[in-house]
Amino acid sequence: MQVGSIKTRYWSAGDRGDPVVLLHGGGSSIEVWINNMQALAQHHRVFAFDMVGTGLSDKPIVPYSLDYQLQFLNEFLDTFDIPQISLIGNSMGGSIALKFAIHSPERVRKLGLVSSFGLGREIDFSDRLLASFPAIAKLMPVNRSVVRWVLNSCVYNLNSVPEEWIELNFQRFNLPGQRKALISLLTTNLNWGGLRPEVFMPIVQQLDRIKAPTLVIWGKQDAIIPVAHAYVAAQKIPNSSLHIFEQCGHWAQVEHPEAFNSLVLEFLM
């Protein structure tokens, strides 16, 4: 479908209940919700989309700031005429959900954060390296082994990554504009020290403005964003609860789908 000027791939499931929008992380795609959509759709109208610059959605040459992605989320909701939602955001999707909840509190019924970006400066070394030296990302050959390494870094149990995702993500990375979009996303939001202060500080300083009941979910062994950030959210967001998954990395919804779905469905009631 067309969202503003962006040709956008989206999924929807369910025809009853309150709307729920699932936001994946930077450089990822809606496939990370494949084990969650139908379970949540038993009680809700569920939407997920490839964020602009990722997956099969368009990849314009722009600075991929959180504000740009937030604008795109607003346009997506306007396209479907959805006035109020529950948001579940993973990684960078979490930071976009946080900004939406801060700036449009009347539109957020419930807020779910899954290993959310934007709650502190720390992030994994490889992202900091590529953000600081984008020439590496421009020139580095990407084969299926590199893709496997990237996907494996998001989980604790390597067997939880479907084998077909290797080929899928290899093909996606080589789509026109994808490498430039990823480099823009990294350099806009990160530097050698981690998240740029101007990216995460406005979020952290305004967490107490969030009105929606919030569920914070994290993997104890998250190698991308440290579990310490989960406690920042749980302590600063007024009406929040925290669940830490054991033996789990950055993708709790992928590694522990049944427990994740049960937890989220109970929260959304």
C-alpha positions as CSV (number, residue, x, y, z in Angstrom):
1,M,0.0,0.0,0.0
2,Q,1.0,3.6,-0.3
3,V,1.8,5.5,2.9
4,G,2.4,9.1,2.0
5,S,5.0,8.8,-0.7
6,I,6.3,5.5,0.5
7,K,5.3,2.1,-1.1
8,T,4.9,0.0,2.1
9,R,4.7,-3.7,2.8
10,Y,2.4,-4.5,5.7
11,W,0.6,-7.4,7.3
12,S,-2.8,-7.3,9.0
13,A,-4.7,-10.0,10.9
14,G,-7.8,-10.2,13.0
15,D,-11.1,-8.4,12.6
16,R,-12.2,-7.6,16.2
17,G,-10.8,-6.0,19.3
18,D,-8.6,-3.0,19.8
19,P,-5.9,-2.3,17.1
20,V,-2.3,-3.3,17.9
21,V,0.7,-2.2,15.8
22,L,4.0,-4.2,15.9
23,L,7.2,-2.2,15.2
24,H,10.3,-4.2,14.3
25,G,13.9,-3.0,14.8
26,G,16.3,-1.1,12.5
27,G,17.4,-3.1,9.6
28,S,14.9,-5.8,10.4
29,S,11.5,-6.6,8.8
30,I,8.0,-7.8,9.7
31,E,9.2,-11.4,9.6
32,V,10.3,-11.1,13.3
33,W,6.6,-11.1,14.2
34,I,5.7,-14.2,12.2
35,N,5.2,-16.3,15.4
36,N,3.1,-13.6,17.1
37,M,0.6,-12.1,14.6
38,Q,-2.0,-14.9,14.5
39,A,-1.9,-15.4,18.3
40,L,-2.5,-11.7,19.0
41,A,-5.1,-11.6,16.2
42,Q,-7.4,-13.9,18.2
43,H,-8.4,-10.9,20.3
44,H,-7.1,-7.9,18.4
45,R,-6.8,-6.2,15.0
46,V,-3.0,-6.6,14.5
47,F,-0.9,-4.6,12.0
48,A,2.8,-4.8,11.2
49,F,4.8,-3.1,8.5
50,D,8.3,-2.9,7.0
51,M,9.5,0.5,8.3
52,V,10.6,2.9,5.6
53,G,14.1,2.0,4.6
54,T,13.8,-1.7,5.5
55,G,12.4,-5.0,4.2
56,L,10.3,-4.5,1.0
57,S,9.2,-1.0,1.7
58,D,10.7,2.0,-0.2
59,K,14.2,3.2,0.7
60,P,14.5,6.9,-0.1
61,I,17.8,8.7,0.4
62,V,17.1,10.6,3.6
63,P,18.5,10.9,7.2
64,Y,16.8,8.0,9.0
65,S,16.2,9.7,12.3
66,L,13.7,8.6,14.9
67,D,11.6,11.6,14.1
68,Y,11.5,10.6,10.4
69,Q,10.3,7.1,11.4
70,L,7.8,8.6,13.9
71,Q,6.3,10.7,11.1
72,F,6.0,7.6,9.0
73,L,4.2,5.8,11.8
74,N,1.7,8.7,12.0
75,E,1.1,8.5,8.3
76,F,0.6,4.7,8.5
77,L,-2.1,5.2,11.2
78,D,-3.7,8.0,9.3
79,T,-3.9,5.8,6.2
80,F,-5.9,3.2,8.1
81,D,-7.8,5.9,10.1
82,I,-6.7,4.4,13.5
83,P,-7.2,7.0,16.2
84,Q,-5.9,5.0,19.2
85,I,-3.6,2.0,19.4
86,S,-1.6,-0.3,21.5
87,L,2.1,-0.4,20.3
88,I,4.6,-3.2,20.7
89,G,8.1,-2.1,19.6
90,N,11.3,-4.1,19.4
91,S,14.7,-2.4,19.4
92,M,14.5,0.7,17.3
93,G,10.7,0.1,17.0
94,G,10.6,0.5,20.7
95,S,12.2,3.9,20.6
96,I,9.6,5.0,18.0
97,A,6.8,3.7,20.2
98,L,8.3,5.6,23.1
99,K,8.4,8.8,21.2
100,F,4.8,8.3,20.0
101,A,3.7,7.6,23.6
102,I,5.5,10.8,24.8
103,H,4.2,13.1,22.1
104,S,0.7,11.6,21.5
105,P,-0.3,10.1,24.9
106,E,-4.0,10.3,24.1
107,R,-3.5,7.9,21.1
108,V,-1.8,5.1,23.1
109,R,-3.9,2.6,25.0
110,K,-1.0,0.2,26.0
111,L,2.7,0.3,25.3
112,G,5.0,-2.7,25.0
113,L,8.8,-2.4,24.8
114,V,10.9,-5.4,23.7
115,S,14.7,-4.8,24.1
116,S,14.0,-1.2,23.2
117,F,16.5,1.2,21.7
118,G,16.7,4.8,23.1
119,L,16.9,4.1,26.9
120,G,20.7,4.6,27.2
121,R,23.9,5.1,25.2
122,E,25.2,1.5,25.3
123,I,24.9,-0.6,22.2
124,D,26.9,-3.5,20.6
125,F,30.4,-2.9,19.3
126,S,29.6,-3.7,15.6
127,D,26.9,-1.1,15.3
128,R,29.2,1.5,16.8
129,L,32.0,0.5,14.5
130,L,29.9,0.8,11.3
131,A,28.4,4.1,12.5
132,S,31.8,5.6,13.1
133,F,33.4,4.2,9.9
134,P,30.7,4.0,7.3
135,A,33.2,3.2,4.6
136,I,33.5,-0.3,6.1
137,A,29.7,-0.7,5.6
138,K,29.9,0.7,2.1
139,L,32.8,-1.6,1.0
140,M,32.2,-4.7,3.0
141,P,31.1,-7.7,0.9
142,V,28.0,-9.3,2.4
143,N,27.6,-13.0,1.9
144,R,25.3,-15.5,3.6
145,S,27.8,-16.2,6.3
146,V,27.8,-12.5,7.3
147,V,24.0,-12.5,7.3
148,R,23.9,-15.6,9.5
149,W,26.3,-13.9,12.0
150,V,24.1,-10.8,12.2
151,L,21.0,-12.8,12.8
152,N,22.6,-15.1,15.3
153,S,23.8,-12.0,17.3
154,C,20.1,-11.3,18.0
155,V,19.4,-14.6,19.8
156,Y,20.7,-16.7,22.6
157,N,19.6,-20.0,21.1
158,L,21.0,-20.1,17.6
159,N,18.4,-22.8,16.6
160,S,15.6,-20.2,17.0
161,V,16.6,-18.4,13.8
162,P,14.8,-20.1,10.9
163,E,17.2,-21.3,8.2
164,E,15.1,-19.6,5.5
165,W,15.8,-16.2,7.1
166,I,19.4,-16.4,6.0
167,E,18.5,-16.4,2.3
168,L,15.6,-14.0,2.8
169,N,17.8,-11.4,4.5
170,F,20.7,-11.9,2.1
171,Q,18.4,-11.1,-0.8
172,R,16.8,-8.2,1.0
173,F,20.2,-6.7,1.9
174,N,21.1,-6.6,-1.8
175,L,18.0,-4.7,-2.8
176,P,18.6,-1.3,-4.4
177,G,19.0,1.4,-1.7
178,Q,19.2,-1.0,1.2
179,R,22.9,-0.5,2.1
180,K,22.6,3.3,1.9
181,A,19.5,3.3,4.1
182,L,21.2,1.1,6.7
183,I,24.3,3.3,6.7
184,S,22.1,6.5,7.1
185,L,20.2,4.8,10.0
186,L,23.5,4.0,11.7
187,T,25.2,7.3,11.2
188,T,22.2,9.4,12.0
189,N,21.6,7.7,15.4
190,L,25.0,6.4,16.6
191,N,28.6,7.3,16.9
192,W,31.7,5.6,18.4
193,G,30.3,6.1,22.0
194,G,27.0,4.5,21.2
195,L,23.7,6.3,20.8
196,R,24.1,10.0,20.2
197,P,23.0,12.0,23.3
198,E,20.6,14.0,21.2
199,V,18.9,10.7,20.2
200,F,18.3,9.1,23.6
201,M,18.4,11.9,26.1
202,P,15.1,13.5,25.0
203,I,13.4,10.1,25.4
204,V,14.9,9.2,28.8
205,Q,14.2,12.7,30.2
206,Q,10.5,12.4,29.3
207,L,9.7,8.8,30.3
208,D,7.7,10.1,33.2
209,R,5.3,11.7,30.8
210,I,4.1,8.4,29.4
211,K,0.6,7.8,30.6
212,A,-0.1,4.4,29.0
213,P,0.3,1.2,31.0
214,T,3.7,-0.2,29.8
215,L,5.1,-3.7,29.6
216,V,8.9,-3.9,29.4
217,I,10.3,-7.2,28.0
218,W,14.0,-8.0,27.7
219,G,16.2,-11.0,27.1
220,K,18.7,-11.4,30.0
221,Q,21.5,-12.3,27.5
222,D,20.7,-9.5,25.0
223,A,24.0,-8.9,23.2
224,I,22.7,-5.8,21.3
225,I,21.2,-3.6,24.0
226,P,22.1,-4.4,27.6
227,V,19.4,-5.6,30.0
228,A,20.3,-2.7,32.3
229,H,18.2,-0.5,30.0
230,A,15.1,-2.5,30.9
231,Y,15.4,-1.2,34.5
232,V,15.7,2.4,33.2
233,A,12.3,2.0,31.6
234,A,10.7,0.2,34.5
235,Q,11.9,2.8,37.0
236,K,11.1,5.9,35.1
237,I,7.8,5.0,33.3
238,P,5.1,5.5,36.0
239,N,2.7,2.6,35.2
240,S,5.1,-0.1,34.1
241,S,5.9,-3.7,34.7
242,L,9.0,-5.7,33.8
243,H,9.5,-9.2,32.5
244,I,13.1,-10.6,31.9
245,F,13.3,-13.8,29.8
246,E,16.1,-16.2,30.8
247,Q,18.2,-17.7,28.0
248,C,17.1,-15.0,25.6
249,G,18.7,-12.4,23.4
250,H,17.4,-9.4,21.5
251,W,14.4,-11.1,20.0
252,A,12.2,-12.4,22.8
253,Q,9.3,-12.7,20.4
254,V,11.3,-15.1,18.2
255,E,13.0,-17.2,20.9
256,H,10.1,-17.6,23.3
257,P,7.0,-17.0,21.1
258,E,4.4,-18.9,23.2
259,A,5.4,-17.3,26.5
260,F,5.7,-14.0,24.8
261,N,2.3,-14.2,23.2
262,S,0.7,-15.2,26.5
263,L,2.4,-12.4,28.4
264,V,1.4,-9.8,25.8
265,L,-2.2,-11.0,25.4
266,E,-2.7,-10.8,29.2
267,F,-1.2,-7.3,29.2
268,L,-3.5,-6.1,26.4
269,M,-6.7,-7.2,28.1
